[in-house]
Amino acid sequence: MVPAITKPTLLHLLHRVPFRSATIISPRGSHLTGWIFLGLISFFQPLGYIAADTKHDLLANPGRFLAGAQSAWTDTFTLGQLQNQAYGYLFPHGAFFWLFDAFPDAFTQRLWWWLVLGVGYSGFLLLLRRIADTSGGLAGSFTTGFAMGAAFLYALSPRVLSTLTTISSETWPVMLAPWVLWPLITRRLTLRSIAMSVLAIGMMGAVNATATLAACTPAGIFLLWRLMVAFRWRLIGFTIMWGLGAVLISLWWILPLLVLGRYASPFTDYIENATVVTRWLNLAEILRGTTSWSPFVDAERQAGHALATDPYLIIFTLAVAGLGLYGLSRVRNLQGFWFTLLGIGLIVLGGAHHVTGFLDGAGVALRNIHKFDPLVRLPLLVGFAQLWQLFPAPKLAQPGAPGGPPKPVGASVGARQFFGRAAETGGGIGGRAAIPHGLAAPPPAAGRRPGPDSLGQRIRGFPGLGGSAPAVGRLPVCARLLG
């Protein structure tokens, strides 16, 4: 098991980050540092456990699962049924687990979490860099330390921590939302920028169509906002091209989804209703990011439950939201868009409890409205990255002074301490097992992979799941360490 990260280690790493420097975002160092830190968080989880992340059979026997996902019908369960969006796992989720099938299940799962977090972190950094590059003045730029802090807060946001180890298929589109948006933030749209944005949409997969739609919404709003600010026929053409490209690159899952909707039973009639989903969507929870209803009613997702109920974490997340709002008021580049995006997010999430009839009827596909959290999270953390203006430029010690090379002093030290506490908080939440009685992953049989009938044997091999027919539902089959 990876040893725990001690406080001195985190603060030592953070002291090497230039929180208030004259340079903008350093591409290599900031990305590499972030990926290392997020990798430590991912592999900090006990390696002897696996998490019930959406589909256990995708982890245990990805080849067989993906082969079955190519057909709408399966006879594996009950007397046969239509599979619920199983085709959505073909790419990239299922392809990743298939490529790493030879590795231990617990290792592959943590590697996937690391990829998910790292993609979100780097995407948000690229978004901030593009904002800084297109800015006409200093007020639009971002220093390295606060940009990295904002990117960490996005990659480790409450929604991510609540879903990563339980349903990472919903976390993945959230992490790709900045990748869809940042290519479009340019002084002059080109075919290349449209293609890069559409390609990011194609990488989202389709395990949950609503989550994919929600992650594309900020980019769509940006293109419409840009048309309203400066109407050009050329912009109309690029906007239409983006929309058509998004549809075309998603046809591989849109057509099966239409088949599923035509013939599948209405399972949404037997799950949570809109009243439950929208019960906790007040202004404070929306700004904090604790918009998912599950952690409020069940402690199974320990990190999410802690974020929803722990007083210190409530204060911390409210402080981050407040600082983000203040920083957003100081953004000069695209300020109108960021406030528009935030306003739409507040209306969509905050007004959902007024349209529960619609969400239980014609709009049932949008019932889990909390999937639109990026509408609020993106602008708030863009504002958070602007907080560097609150700190005066650090004074440097004389080069010949005792103690080595010049070191920044003054307010930047306070910034490091703030991010140090934030990092320790994130690491502490990430190390909590959401199911205290989580079960150890069974070792694979030597010299062979699971066969067609071995999946059930592996499940029955877990302690506490004995018997020939394990119950279906909320099974304690894992340790959910982030979710």
Disulfide bonds with the S-S distance in Angstrom:
none
